[in-house]
């Protein structure tokens, strides 16, 4: 099926509405103009009849009108005086019909219209001026018809001018709109080619401008994401390179018969390190596809914390102190909260001097270590993937924490205490 451009659709819809409006406008204009012309005819006839109240056959005809043919009959005391013969507009038969339509009533003017074979309508008034005295004035439909045609023509001309201006305005506006849409489309198509680095702004004040701003926000987010992915790939390559190199070198030494039992332990340890890094990478990647496939559950955080701490019982040289309320729950999934707490404690044990303390209260979890302060520059980027800290260490642990908590609509912040550092998790207000 052939596509129809937006501009064509706009023009088709506008012209359709215009034609319908023109039809209705023509009908209303003709009707209103005709009614007005008819009222004017009656007004003139009544005015003329008042002039002829004292008319005598010997008098000079007192009415002169070039745009409306008027005929009349003056009847006084059973004597009929015909000024114009009543032949061009109305005949004796029509006159008789008119007289039969009304009964004499003093000082009352009747106005009406009838049809005959010669004209579309005959407009007349019957003005009773006394018993047995009355005036009948008539005119044909030519004045009303001509007046209606003239007024309708003028109104239609005005309508045509307004419509032409409107069509030109719609065309200009439509071309401008289409041009803006095409520029926006070209920008969207070009984004992958220029690696989302080129900005675009529409300076309008309408929905298209708002769409442009939304696309620009999306572009910046994608650009930052692409930059982060490149940095992450570089960091992953560097992070994996060391344990792989260690495993390769010690394995080659064993083949050459130059290694002892200690080298096997080093290979196993490096493999464990590599395995841990791979697991962290898989965990981070799985968060990209984390979805709410089931309702969030109320997770008892005291149970999660105790389970995690139990796993560190023989991994640290110092005790992990607990100050936790037993009935505190967070909404989410238990296995993900386990990973969050585990990663924060794993990070803390690398920096703590002698103490890790976990404080759990309503809507708030604080994990503290008495290690060195974190630099302010790192605090801002602590949760970015493979962000190096002041000691040159990096990884995915805190990034996994941040992405998980964002999904659960929780928030986390890093605070340098007077001594040591705290990771504080709270519900969003």
Secondary structure, DSSP 4 states (H G I P E B T S, - for coil): -----HHHHHHHHHHHHHHHHHHHHHHHHHHHHHHHHHHHHHHHHHHHHHHGGG--TTSPP----SSS-EEEEEEETTEEEESSTT-SS--HHHHHHHHHH----TT-EEEEEE--SSSS-EEEEEEEEETTEEEEEEEESHHHHHHHHHHHHHHHHHHHHHHHHHHHHHHHHHHHHHHHHHHHHHHHHHHTTTTT--------SSHHHHHHHHHHHHHHHHHHHHHHHHHHHHHHHHHHHHHHHHHHHHHHHHHTT---HHHHHHHHHHHHHHHHHHHHHHHHHHGGG----S--EEEEHHHHHHHHHHHTTTT-SS-EEEEE-TT-EEEE-HHHHHHHHHHHHHHHHHH-SS-EEEEEETTEEEEEE-SPPPPHHHHHHTTSTT---TTS---SHHHHHHHHHHHTTEEEEEEE-SSSEEEEEEE--
